[in-house]
Amino acid sequence: LPAIENSFKYEDSNGHLGGINNKIKVIKRISFGYRNFSNFRNRILLGFNHKRIAPNS
């Protein structure tokens, strides 16, 4: 019952997070050609319009 009351009280949902996870899964499914995790990570960040981050040296 408290969970149902909270669903009416707050407008937040897991929809946004689910969309992010789905987009990462789609990128993962088509990303067999990446040589290392850094390239894969950069592709995910580019998919969400973030800037590339240089790998740690």
CHARMM-style PDB file with segment names, atoms N, HN, CA, C and O in Angstrom:
ATOM      1  N   LEU     1       0.814  -1.206   0.000  1.00  0.00      PROA
ATOM      2  CA  LEU     1       0.000   0.000   0.000  1.00  0.00      PROA
ATOM      3  C   LEU     1       0.860   1.275   0.000  1.00  0.00      PROA
ATOM      4  O   LEU     1       0.535   2.216  -0.723  1.00  0.00      PROA
ATOM      5  N   PRO     2       1.952   1.335   0.791  1.00  0.00      PROA
ATOM      6  CA  PRO     2       2.771   2.558   0.740  1.00  0.00      PROA
ATOM      7  C   PRO     2       3.398   2.796  -0.642  1.00  0.00      PROA
ATOM      8  O   PRO     2       3.568   3.942  -1.057  1.00  0.00      PROA
ATOM      9  N   ALA     3       3.735   1.727  -1.342  1.00  0.00      PROA
ATOM     10  HN  ALA     3       3.597   0.796  -1.005  1.00  0.00      PROA
ATOM     11  CA  ALA     3       4.326   1.902  -2.676  1.00  0.00      PROA
ATOM     12  C   ALA     3       3.321   2.503  -3.643  1.00  0.00      PROA
ATOM     13  O   ALA     3       3.681   3.330  -4.482  1.00  0.00      PROA
ATOM     14  N   ILE     4       2.068   2.095  -3.531  1.00  0.00      PROA
ATOM     15  HN  ILE     4       1.776   1.424  -2.850  1.00  0.00      PROA
ATOM     16  CA  ILE     4       1.029   2.650  -4.404  1.00  0.00      PROA
ATOM     17  C   ILE     4       0.783   4.116  -4.072  1.00  0.00      PROA
ATOM     18  O   ILE     4       0.601   4.933  -4.974  1.00  0.00      PROA
ATOM     19  N   GLU     5       0.777   4.454  -2.791  1.00  0.00      PROA
ATOM     20  HN  GLU     5       0.925   3.790  -2.059  1.00  0.00      PROA
ATOM     21  CA  GLU     5       0.603   5.852  -2.394  1.00  0.00      PROA
ATOM     22  C   GLU     5       1.745   6.707  -2.926  1.00  0.00      PROA
ATOM     23  O   GLU     5       1.519   7.820  -3.402  1.00  0.00      PROA
ATOM     24  N   ASN     6       2.970   6.193  -2.847  1.00  0.00      PROA
ATOM     25  HN  ASN     6       3.153   5.289  -2.461  1.00  0.00      PROA
ATOM     26  CA  ASN     6       4.116   6.947  -3.358  1.00  0.00      PROA
ATOM     27  C   ASN     6       4.034   7.140  -4.867  1.00  0.00      PROA
ATOM     28  O   ASN     6       4.480   8.166  -5.380  1.00  0.00      PROA
ATOM     29  N   SER     7       3.469   6.168  -5.590  1.00  0.00      PROA
ATOM     30  HN  SER     7       3.106   5.335  -5.174  1.00  0.00      PROA
ATOM     31  CA  SER     7       3.360   6.315  -7.043  1.00  0.00      PROA
ATOM     32  C   SER     7       2.428   7.461  -7.413  1.00  0.00      PROA
ATOM     33  O   SER     7       2.619   8.098  -8.449  1.00  0.00      PROA
ATOM     34  N   PHE     8       1.427   7.733  -6.588  1.00  0.00      PROA
ATOM     35  HN  PHE     8       1.271   7.216  -5.747  1.00  0.00      PROA
ATOM     36  CA  PHE     8       0.548   8.872  -6.842  1.00  0.00      PROA
ATOM     37  C   PHE     8       1.166  10.180  -6.358  1.00  0.00      PROA
ATOM     38  O   PHE     8       0.918  11.239  -6.933  1.00  0.00      PROA
ATOM     39  N   LYS     9       1.970  10.103  -5.299  1.00  0.00      PROA
ATOM     40  HN  LYS     9       2.171   9.242  -4.831  1.00  0.00      PROA
ATOM     41  CA  LYS     9       2.553  11.297  -4.699  1.00  0.00      PROA
ATOM     42  C   LYS     9       3.710  11.847  -5.534  1.00  0.00      PROA
ATOM     43  O   LYS     9       3.851  13.061  -5.678  1.00  0.00      PROA
ATOM     44  N   TYR    10       4.544  10.945  -6.089  1.00  0.00      PROA
ATOM     45  HN  TYR    10       4.430   9.959  -5.973  1.00  0.00      PROA
ATOM     46  CA  TYR    10       5.735  11.348  -6.840  1.00  0.00      PROA
ATOM     47  C   TYR    10       5.575  10.971  -8.306  1.00  0.00      PROA
ATOM     48  O   TYR    10       4.990   9.937  -8.628  1.00  0.00      PROA
ATOM     49  N   GLU    11       6.097  11.812  -9.188  1.00  0.00      PROA
ATOM     50  HN  GLU    11       6.572  12.652  -8.926  1.00  0.00      PROA
ATOM     51  CA  GLU    11       5.963  11.572 -10.621  1.00  0.00      PROA
ATOM     52  C   GLU    11       7.170  10.848 -11.203  1.00  0.00      PROA
ATOM     53  O   GLU    11       7.223  10.651 -12.417  1.00  0.00      PROA
ATOM     54  N   ASP    12       8.126  10.451 -10.398  1.00  0.00      PROA
ATOM     55  HN  ASP    12       8.082  10.611  -9.412  1.00  0.00      PROA
ATOM     56  CA  ASP    12       9.318   9.773 -10.885  1.00  0.00      PROA
ATOM     57  C   ASP    12       8.985   8.340 -11.276  1.00  0.00      PROA
ATOM     58  O   ASP    12       8.071   7.727 -10.725  1.00  0.00      PROA
ATOM     59  N   SER    13       9.744   7.816 -12.238  1.00  0.00      PROA
ATOM     60  HN  SER    13      10.486   8.315 -12.686  1.00  0.00      PROA
ATOM     61  CA  SER    13       9.564   6.423 -12.636  1.00  0.00      PROA
ATOM     62  C   SER    13      10.911   5.871 -13.100  1.00  0.00      PROA
ATOM     63  O   SER    13      11.896   6.602 -13.199  1.00  0.00      PROA
ATOM     64  N   ASN    14      10.936   4.585 -13.379  1.00  0.00      PROA
ATOM     65  HN  ASN    14      10.136   3.990 -13.298  1.00  0.00      PROA
ATOM     66  CA  ASN    14      12.147   3.937 -13.862  1.00  0.00      PROA
ATOM     67  C   ASN    14      12.255   3.990 -15.379  1.00  0.00      PROA
ATOM     68  O   ASN    14      13.179   3.408 -15.946  1.00  0.00      PROA
ATOM     69  N   GLY    15      11.341   4.665 -16.041  1.00  0.00      PROA
ATOM     70  HN  GLY    15      10.590   5.138 -15.580  1.00  0.00      PROA
ATOM     71  CA  GLY    15      11.320   4.708 -17.494  1.00  0.00      PROA
ATOM     72  C   GLY    15      12.579   5.298 -18.094  1.00  0.00      PROA
ATOM     73  O   GLY    15      13.102   4.768 -19.074  1.00  0.00      PROA
ATOM     74  N   HSD    16      13.071   6.377 -17.528  1.00  0.00      PROA
ATOM     75  HN  HSD    16      12.646   6.807 -16.732  1.00  0.00      PROA
ATOM     76  CA  HSD    16      14.272   7.021 -18.060  1.00  0.00      PROA
ATOM     77  C   HSD    16      15.482   6.097 -17.925  1.00  0.00      PROA
ATOM     78  O   HSD    16      16.250   5.933 -18.872  1.00  0.00      PROA
ATOM     79  N   LEU    17      15.646   5.503 -16.760  1.00  0.00      PROA
ATOM     80  HN  LEU    17      15.021   5.637 -15.991  1.00  0.00      PROA
ATOM     81  CA  LEU    17      16.769   4.592 -16.541  1.00  0.00      PROA
ATOM     82  C   LEU    17      16.655   3.359 -17.427  1.00  0.00      PROA
ATOM     83  O   LEU    17      17.663   2.868 -17.935  1.00  0.00      PROA
ATOM     84  N   GLY    18      15.452   2.859 -17.618  1.00  0.00      PROA
ATOM     85  HN  GLY    18      14.633   3.258 -17.206  1.00  0.00      PROA
ATOM     86  CA  GLY    18      15.255   1.719 -18.507  1.00  0.00      PROA
ATOM     87  C   GLY    18      15.647   2.046 -19.936  1.00  0.00      PROA
ATOM     88  O   GLY    18      16.208   1.202 -20.635  1.00  0.00      PROA
ATOM     89  N   GLY    19      15.355   3.269 -20.379  1.00  0.00      PROA
ATOM     90  HN  GLY    19      14.899   3.954 -19.811  1.00  0.00      PROA
ATOM     91  CA  GLY    19      15.745   3.700 -21.717  1.00  0.00      PROA
ATOM     92  C   GLY    19      17.247   3.770 -21.882  1.00  0.00      PROA
ATOM     93  O   GLY    19      17.784   3.392 -22.923  1.00  0.00      PROA
ATOM     94  N   ILE    20      17.925   4.254 -20.852  1.00  0.00      PROA
ATOM     95  HN  ILE    20      17.488   4.561 -20.006  1.00  0.00      PROA
ATOM     96  CA  ILE    20      19.387   4.320 -20.887  1.00  0.00      PROA
ATOM     97  C   ILE    20      19.973   2.915 -20.984  1.00  0.00      PROA
ATOM     98  O   ILE    20      20.857   2.660 -21.802  1.00  0.00      PROA
ATOM     99  N   ASN    21      19.473   1.998 -20.142  1.00  0.00      PROA
ATOM    100  HN  ASN    21      18.755   2.204 -19.477  1.00  0.00      PROA
ATOM    101  CA  ASN    21      19.972   0.623 -20.166  1.00  0.00      PROA
ATOM    102  C   ASN    21      19.719  -0.028 -21.517  1.00  0.00      PROA
ATOM    103  O   ASN    21      20.577  -0.753 -22.022  1.00  0.00      PROA
ATOM    104  N   ASN    22      18.564   0.217 -22.107  1.00  0.00      PROA
ATOM    105  HN  ASN    22      17.867   0.806 -21.697  1.00  0.00      PROA
ATOM    106  CA  ASN    22      18.250  -0.368 -23.412  1.00  0.00      PROA
ATOM    107  C   ASN    22      19.195   0.157 -24.480  1.00  0.00      PROA
ATOM    108  O   ASN    22      19.662  -0.606 -25.326  1.00  0.00      PROA
ATOM    109  N   LYS    23      19.479   1.451 -24.448  1.00  0.00      PROA
ATOM    110  HN  LYS    23      19.099   2.071 -23.761  1.00  0.00      PROA
ATOM    111  CA  LYS    23      20.380   2.032 -25.445  1.00  0.00      PROA
ATOM    112  C   LYS    23      21.781   1.443 -25.318  1.00  0.00      PROA
ATOM    113  O   LYS    23      22.430   1.170 -26.328  1.00  0.00      PROA
ATOM    114  N   ILE    24      22.255   1.246 -24.088  1.00  0.00      PROA
ATOM    115  HN  ILE    24      21.729   1.468 -23.268  1.00  0.00      PROA
ATOM    116  CA  ILE    24      23.572   0.640 -23.881  1.00  0.00      PROA
ATOM    117  C   ILE    24      23.571  -0.800 -24.377  1.00  0.00      PROA
ATOM    118  O   ILE    24      24.556  -1.245 -24.967  1.00  0.00      PROA
ATOM    119  N   LYS    25      22.491  -1.535 -24.152  1.00  0.00      PROA
ATOM    120  HN  LYS    25      21.690  -1.173 -23.673  1.00  0.00      PROA
ATOM    121  CA  LYS    25      22.413  -2.923 -24.624  1.00  0.00      PROA
ATOM    122  C   LYS    25      22.445  -2.996 -26.144  1.00  0.00      PROA
ATOM    123  O   LYS    25      23.060  -3.900 -26.710  1.00  0.00      PROA
ATOM    124  N   VAL    26      21.782  -2.046 -26.808  1.00  0.00      PROA
ATOM    125  HN  VAL    26      21.283  -1.312 -26.348  1.00  0.00      PROA
ATOM    126  CA  VAL    26      21.795  -2.026 -28.275  1.00  0.00      PROA
ATOM    127  C   VAL    26      23.199  -1.728 -28.777  1.00  0.00      PROA
ATOM    128  O   VAL    26      23.662  -2.374 -29.717  1.00  0.00      PROA
ATOM    129  N   ILE    27      23.885  -0.767 -28.174  1.00  0.00      PROA
ATOM    130  HN  ILE    27      23.509  -0.243 -27.410  1.00  0.00      PROA
ATOM    131  CA  ILE    27      25.259  -0.452 -28.561  1.00  0.00      PROA
ATOM    132  C   ILE    27      26.148  -1.666 -28.314  1.00  0.00      PROA
ATOM    133  O   ILE    27      27.008  -1.982 -29.136  1.00  0.00      PROA
ATOM    134  N   LYS    28      25.948  -2.345 -27.193  1.00  0.00      PROA
ATOM    135  HN  LYS    28      25.249  -2.088 -26.526  1.00  0.00      PROA
ATOM    136  CA  LYS    28      26.731  -3.534 -26.857  1.00  0.00      PROA
ATOM    137  C   LYS    28      26.519  -4.637 -27.892  1.00  0.00      PROA
ATOM    138  O   LYS    28      27.463  -5.339 -28.254  1.00  0.00      PROA
ATOM    139  N   ARG    29      25.286  -4.790 -28.366  1.00  0.00      PROA
ATOM    140  HN  ARG    29      24.519  -4.220 -28.072  1.00  0.00      PROA
ATOM    141  CA  ARG    29      24.961  -5.839 -29.327  1.00  0.00      PROA
ATOM    142  C   ARG    29      25.681  -5.626 -30.657  1.00  0.00      PROA
ATOM    143  O   ARG    29      26.069  -6.594 -31.311  1.00  0.00      PROA
ATOM    144  N   ILE    30      25.863  -4.366 -31.065  1.00  0.00      PROA
ATOM    145  HN  ILE    30      25.548  -3.579 -30.534  1.00  0.00      PROA
ATOM    146  CA  ILE    30      26.477  -4.089 -32.361  1.00  0.00      PROA
ATOM    147  C   ILE    30      27.955  -3.730 -32.243  1.00  0.00      PROA
ATOM    148  O   ILE    30      28.574  -3.365 -33.242  1.00  0.00      PROA
ATOM    149  N   SER    31      28.534  -3.825 -31.052  1.00  0.00      PROA
ATOM    150  HN  SER    31      28.031  -4.121 -30.240  1.00  0.00      PROA
ATOM    151  CA  SER    31      29.896  -3.310 -30.835  1.00  0.00      PROA
ATOM    152  C   SER    31      30.944  -4.411 -30.737  1.00  0.00      PROA
ATOM    153  O   SER    31      31.904  -4.273 -29.979  1.00  0.00      PROA
ATOM    154  N   PHE    32      30.788  -5.490 -31.475  1.00  0.00      PROA
ATOM    155  HN  PHE    32      30.008  -5.602 -32.091  1.00  0.00      PROA
ATOM    156  CA  PHE    32      31.766  -6.566 -31.391  1.00  0.00      PROA
ATOM    157  C   PHE    32      33.119  -6.164 -31.939  1.00  0.00      PROA
ATOM    158  O   PHE    32      34.109  -6.821 -31.618  1.00  0.00      PROA
ATOM    159  N   GLY    33      33.221  -5.112 -32.756  1.00  0.00      PROA
ATOM    160  HN  GLY    33      32.417  -4.577 -33.017  1.00  0.00      PROA
ATOM    161  CA  GLY    33      34.466  -4.736 -33.387  1.00  0.00      PROA
ATOM    162  C   GLY    33      35.380  -3.859 -32.544  1.00  0.00      PROA
ATOM    163  O   GLY    33      36.499  -3.570 -32.969  1.00  0.00      PROA
ATOM    164  N   TYR    34      34.949  -3.428 -31.371  1.00  0.00      PROA
ATOM    165  HN  TYR    34      34.040  -3.662 -31.026  1.00  0.00      PROA
ATOM    166  CA  TYR    34      35.793  -2.551 -30.570  1.00  0.00      PROA
ATOM    167  C   TYR    34      36.957  -3.334 -29.971  1.00  0.00      PROA
ATOM    168  O   TYR    34      36.786  -4.452 -29.485  1.00  0.00      PROA
ATOM    169  N   ARG    35      38.129  -2.735 -30.013  1.00  0.00      PROA
ATOM    170  HN  ARG    35      38.268  -1.827 -30.408  1.00  0.00      PROA
ATOM    171  CA  ARG    35      39.328  -3.423 -29.548  1.00  0.00      PROA
ATOM    172  C   ARG    35      39.458  -3.438 -28.034  1.00  0.00      PROA
ATOM    173  O   ARG    35      40.005  -4.385 -27.468  1.00  0.00      PROA
ATOM    174  N   ASN    36      38.964  -2.404 -27.378  1.00  0.00      PROA
ATOM    175  HN  ASN    36      38.520  -1.635 -27.838  1.00  0.00      PROA
ATOM    176  CA  ASN    36      39.105  -2.363 -25.922  1.00  0.00      PROA
ATOM    177  C   ASN    36      37.914  -1.639 -25.293  1.00  0.00      PROA
ATOM    178  O   ASN    36      37.084  -1.051 -25.987  1.00  0.00      PROA
ATOM    179  N   PHE    37      37.855  -1.698 -23.993  1.00  0.00      PROA
ATOM    180  HN  PHE    37      38.529  -2.177 -23.429  1.00  0.00      PROA
ATOM    181  CA  PHE    37      36.731  -1.119 -23.263  1.00  0.00      PROA
ATOM    182  C   PHE    37      36.680   0.395 -23.418  1.00  0.00      PROA
ATOM    183  O   PHE    37      35.595   0.977 -23.433  1.00  0.00      PROA
ATOM    184  N   SER    38      37.837   1.042 -23.533  1.00  0.00      PROA
ATOM    185  HN  SER    38      38.719   0.570 -23.520  1.00  0.00      PROA
ATOM    186  CA  SER    38      37.872   2.497 -23.659  1.00  0.00      PROA
ATOM    187  C   SER    38      37.101   2.954 -24.900  1.00  0.00      PROA
ATOM    188  O   SER    38      36.341   3.921 -24.838  1.00  0.00      PROA
ATOM    189  N   ASN    39      37.297   2.263 -26.024  1.00  0.00      PROA
ATOM    190  HN  ASN    39      37.914   1.478 -26.074  1.00  0.00      PROA
ATOM    191  CA  ASN    39      36.567   2.621 -27.246  1.00  0.00      PROA
ATOM    192  C   ASN    39      35.071   2.381 -27.082  1.00  0.00      PROA
ATOM    193  O   ASN    39      34.255   3.176 -27.549  1.00  0.00      PROA
ATOM    194  N   PHE    40      34.715   1.296 -26.425  1.00  0.00      PROA
ATOM    195  HN  PHE    40      35.378   0.650 -26.045  1.00  0.00      PROA
ATOM    196  CA  PHE    40      33.312   0.991 -26.180  1.00  0.00      PROA
ATOM    197  C   PHE    40      32.681   2.050 -25.289  1.00  0.00      PROA
ATOM    198  O   PHE    40      31.565   2.501 -25.544  1.00  0.00      PROA
ATOM    199  N   ARG    41      33.394   2.443 -24.248  1.00  0.00      PROA
ATOM    200  HN  ARG    41      34.301   2.076 -24.040  1.00  0.00      PROA
ATOM    201  CA  ARG    41      32.917   3.476 -23.322  1.00  0.00      PROA
ATOM    202  C   ARG    41      32.723   4.804 -24.046  1.00  0.00      PROA
ATOM    203  O   ARG    41      31.719   5.488 -23.849  1.00  0.00      PROA
ATOM    204  N   ASN    42      33.693   5.162 -24.887  1.00  0.00      PROA
ATOM    205  HN  ASN    42      34.508   4.606 -25.048  1.00  0.00      PROA
ATOM    206  CA  ASN    42      33.575   6.414 -25.641  1.00  0.00      PROA
ATOM    207  C   ASN    42      32.368   6.387 -26.566  1.00  0.00      PROA
ATOM    208  O   ASN    42      31.704   7.408 -26.745  1.00  0.00      PROA
ATOM    209  N   ARG    43      32.070   5.219 -27.162  1.00  0.00      PROA
ATOM    210  HN  ARG    43      32.609   4.389 -27.017  1.00  0.00      PROA
ATOM    211  CA  ARG    43      30.912   5.104 -28.038  1.00  0.00      PROA
ATOM    212  C   ARG    43      29.612   5.308 -27.263  1.00  0.00      PROA
ATOM    213  O   ARG    43      28.679   5.938 -27.762  1.00  0.00      PROA
ATOM    214  N   ILE    44      29.554   4.779 -26.052  1.00  0.00      PROA
ATOM    215  HN  ILE    44      30.311   4.267 -25.646  1.00  0.00      PROA
ATOM    216  CA  ILE    44      28.370   4.975 -25.217  1.00  0.00      PROA
ATOM    217  C   ILE    44      28.218   6.453 -24.866  1.00  0.00      PROA
ATOM    218  O   ILE    44      27.118   7.000 -24.945  1.00  0.00      PROA
ATOM    219  N   LEU    45      29.311   7.096 -24.482  1.00  0.00      PROA
ATOM    220  HN  LEU    45      30.205   6.652 -24.418  1.00  0.00      PROA
ATOM    221  CA  LEU    45      29.245   8.509 -24.123  1.00  0.00      PROA
ATOM    222  C   LEU    45      28.834   9.363 -25.323  1.00  0.00      PROA
ATOM    223  O   LEU    45      28.078  10.323 -25.174  1.00  0.00      PROA
ATOM    224  N   LEU    46      29.329   9.016 -26.508  1.00  0.00      PROA
ATOM    225  HN  LEU    46      29.943   8.236 -26.629  1.00  0.00      PROA
ATOM    226  CA  LEU    46      28.929   9.754 -27.703  1.00  0.00      PROA
ATOM    227  C   LEU    46      27.453   9.540 -28.008  1.00  0.00      PROA
ATOM    228  O   LEU    46      26.787  10.444 -28.512  1.00  0.00      PROA
ATOM    229  N   GLY    47      26.942   8.363 -27.709  1.00  0.00      PROA
ATOM    230  HN  GLY    47      27.483   7.628 -27.300  1.00  0.00      PROA
ATOM    231  CA  GLY    47      25.533   8.082 -27.932  1.00  0.00      PROA
ATOM    232  C   GLY    47      24.625   8.940 -27.070  1.00  0.00      PROA
ATOM    233  O   GLY    47      23.474   9.190 -27.427  1.00  0.00      PROA
ATOM    234  N   PHE    48      25.139   9.389 -25.940  1.00  0.00      PROA
ATOM    235  HN  PHE    48      26.074   9.186 -25.650  1.00  0.00      PROA
ATOM    236  CA  PHE    48      24.367  10.244 -25.046  1.00  0.00      PROA
ATOM    237  C   PHE    48      24.810  11.705 -25.123  1.00  0.00      PROA
ATOM    238  O   PHE    48      24.515  12.496 -24.228  1.00  0.00      PROA
ATOM    239  N   ASN    49      25.523  12.060 -26.204  1.00  0.00      PROA
ATOM    240  HN  ASN    49      25.762  11.417 -26.932  1.00  0.00      PROA
ATOM    241  CA  ASN    49      25.959  13.431 -26.476  1.00  0.00      PROA
ATOM    242  C   ASN    49      26.891  13.983 -25.407  1.00  0.00      PROA
ATOM    243  O   ASN    49      26.853  15.174 -25.099  1.00  0.00      PROA
ATOM    244  N   HSD    50      27.722  13.124 -24.847  1.00  0.00      PROA
ATOM    245  HN  HSD    50      27.753  12.157 -25.097  1.00  0.00      PROA
ATOM    246  CA  HSD    50      28.764  13.576 -23.942  1.00  0.00      PROA
ATOM    247  C   HSD    50      30.072  13.656 -24.709  1.00  0.00      PROA
ATOM    248  O   HSD    50      30.224  13.039 -25.764  1.00  0.00      PROA
ATOM    249  N   LYS    51      31.009  14.415 -24.176  1.00  0.00      PROA
ATOM    250  HN  LYS    51      30.886  14.916 -23.319  1.00  0.00      PROA
ATOM    251  CA  LYS    51      32.302  14.521 -24.832  1.00  0.00      PROA
ATOM    252  C   LYS    51      33.134  13.284 -24.531  1.00  0.00      PROA
ATOM    253  O   LYS    51      32.944  12.623 -23.511  1.00  0.00      PROA
ATOM    254  N   ARG    52      34.053  12.986 -25.429  1.00  0.00      PROA
ATOM    255  HN  ARG    52      34.207  13.523 -26.259  1.00  0.00      PROA
ATOM    256  CA  ARG    52      34.974  11.874 -25.203  1.00  0.00      PROA
ATOM    257  C   ARG    52      35.882  12.199 -24.041  1.00  0.00      PROA
ATOM    258  O   ARG    52      36.276  13.349 -23.844  1.00  0.00      PROA
ATOM    259  N   ILE    53      36.204  11.198 -23.291  1.00  0.00      PROA
ATOM    260  HN  ILE    53      35.884  10.264 -23.452  1.00  0.00      PROA
ATOM    261  CA  ILE    53      37.128  11.362 -22.175  1.00  0.00      PROA
ATOM    262  C   ILE    53      38.380  10.558 -22.508  1.00  0.00      PROA
ATOM    263  O   ILE    53      38.299   9.376 -22.842  1.00  0.00      PROA
ATOM    264  N   ALA    54      39.534  11.207 -22.415  1.00  0.00      PROA
ATOM    265  HN  ALA    54      39.600  12.167 -22.143  1.00  0.00      PROA
ATOM    266  CA  ALA    54      40.787  10.537 -22.733  1.00  0.00      PROA
ATOM    267  C   ALA    54      41.028   9.394 -21.759  1.00  0.00      PROA
ATOM    268  O   ALA    54      40.710   9.518 -20.576  1.00  0.00      PROA
ATOM    269  N   PRO    55      41.588   8.277 -22.236  1.00  0.00      PROA
ATOM    270  CA  PRO    55      41.862   7.155 -21.347  1.00  0.00      PROA
ATOM    271  C   PRO    55      42.917   7.531 -20.305  1.00  0.00      PROA
ATOM    272  O   PRO    55      43.774   8.384 -20.538  1.00  0.00      PROA
ATOM    273  N   ASN    56      42.828   6.874 -19.162  1.00  0.00      PROA
ATOM    274  HN  ASN    56      42.132   6.181 -18.974  1.00  0.00      PROA
ATOM    275  CA  ASN    56      43.819   7.119 -18.114  1.00  0.00      PROA
ATOM    276  C   ASN    56      45.170   6.563 -18.524  1.00  0.00      PROA
ATOM    277  O   ASN    56      45.269   5.443 -19.026  1.00  0.00      PROA
ATOM    278  N   SER    57      46.199   7.348 -18.306  1.00  0.00      PROA
ATOM    279  HN  SER    57      46.119   8.258 -17.899  1.00  0.00      PROA
ATOM    280  CA  SER    57      47.558   6.923 -18.688  1.00  0.00      PROA
ATOM    281  C   SER    57      48.277   6.309 -17.516  1.00  0.00      PROA
ATOM    282  OT1 SER    57      49.428   5.894 -17.646  1.00  0.00      PROA
TER     283      SER     57
END
